[in-house]
Amino acid sequence: MVQTIAAPPRPSRRRRRPRDSETAAPPAELPLSRATAIRAFEPYESPEEAAAWLATATRDENAIDAAIDVAVALLNEALHAHAVAAADPHATTLTAERAVAIRLGYGSGDQIADGAFSEAREVEVAAAGSPRRRRQEELRPQERVAAVLRERESFAVCEPLLLRARADIDAGRTREAALQLQIGVAALLAELPDALDDDDHRADLDSLRETRPTVESAAAEALAGALSEESESAVGDALQIGERILRRRRILSS
């Protein structure tokens, strides 16, 4: 269930002529979208059962992340389906960190459909001490963005390819991930063989070269239909090696 909250009036379809503007004028308010992931396929039999689920889902950071990941995956699946149906190449994948607020809760069908709950708890997903935030800070993306904008550094072609493969795997699109990973692995091996003078780097490159034929077989399988469990596992393992190579390069090169 997706709702738009406090939406401003829709702009005119005709473009207005440029107007003078106050330099310190605040920007116009933006609409806020509220997305509610509903367990309609498996309703609880009683409020007590739902309350027990809420207590379990919010008992610690790992449980909270697991519940949020399910909801975000459902939302991104819907956005992906809409993008393909609308032939929109610029669809955005959302993450929990981009949310203004996140609540876990339960309620009746009418309540949930309106974005309300009988009981809910607001949860944090980007606390300073969380493993998710520590991994992000470890890579220091702001410094790298600045280096790219100053043309002191450039991204390797394999980096966005592997990012797309990760997005596909996380969304359960294993066929797309296999096809994306095939060219991503080829690009990585061509671009980064001498990126680091590091034994672990060379060992991971050797592992990726060994698994490359399996990745190519998985891609060929993806063209014909669904992947086997063995191929899905091979794609996931190869992607993890590629991600580890890129992560090490970012850290040791910074």
Residue pairs with C-beta under 8 A, 6 or more apart in sequence:
1 35
1 36
1 38
1 112
1 113
1 115
2 33
2 34
2 35
2 36
2 78
3 33
3 34
3 36
3 115
4 31
4 32
4 33
4 34
5 31
5 32
5 33
5 34
6 29
6 31
6 32
7 31
8 28
8 29
8 30
8 31
32 100
34 115
35 71
35 75
36 112
36 113
36 115
37 70
37 71
37 74
37 75
38 112
38 113
40 109
44 50
44 53
44 106
47 106
47 118
50 106
50 118
50 119
51 106
51 119
53 106
54 104
54 105
54 106
54 119
54 120
54 121
56 63
57 63
57 64
57 66
57 67
57 104
58 64
58 67
58 104
58 121
58 123
61 127
61 130
64 104
64 123
64 124
64 125
65 125
65 132
67 104
68 96
68 102
68 104
68 123
68 125
69 96
72 94
72 95
72 96
73 170
73 171
73 172
75 94
76 93
76 94
76 171
77 171
77 172
79 91
79 92
79 93
79 94
80 91
80 93
80 171
80 173
82 88
82 91
83 89
83 91
93 167
93 171
96 102
96 125
96 126
97 125
97 126
97 132
99 125
101 122
102 122
102 123
102 124
102 125
103 117
103 120
103 121
103 122
103 123
104 120
104 121
104 123
105 117
105 118
105 119
105 120
105 121
106 112
106 117
106 118
106 119
106 120
107 116
107 117
107 118
107 119
107 120
108 118
111 117
111 118
125 132
126 132
126 133
127 133
138 251
139 247
139 250
139 251
140 254
143 254
144 153
144 250
144 254
147 153
148 154
148 155
156 187
156 188
156 191
156 192
156 246
157 187
157 191
158 184
158 185
158 187
158 188
158 191
158 192
158 242
158 246
159 246
161 180
161 181
161 183
161 184
161 187
162 181
162 184
162 188
162 239
162 242
162 243
162 246
164 180
164 184
165 177
165 180
165 181
165 184
165 235
165 239
166 177
166 239
166 243
168 174
168 176
168 177
168 180
169 177
169 235
169 236
169 239
174 222
174 226
174 227
174 232
174 235
175 222
175 225
175 226
175 227
176 222
177 235
177 239
178 215
178 218
178 219
178 221
178 222
178 227
178 231
178 235
179 219
179 222
179 223
181 215
181 218
181 219
181 235
181 238
181 239
181 242
182 215
182 216
182 218
182 219
184 242
185 208
185 212
185 215
185 238
185 242
186 212
188 208
188 242
188 245
188 246
189 205
189 208
189 209
189 212
192 205
192 245
192 249
193 205
195 201
195 249
195 253
196 248
196 249
196 252
196 253
198 248
198 252
200 248
201 245
201 248
201 249
204 241
204 244
204 245
204 248
205 245
207 241
208 238
208 241
208 242
208 245
211 234
211 237
211 238
211 241
212 238
214 231
214 234
214 238
215 234
215 235
215 238
217 231
217 234
218 227
218 231
218 232
218 234
218 235
221 227
221 228
221 231
222 231
227 235
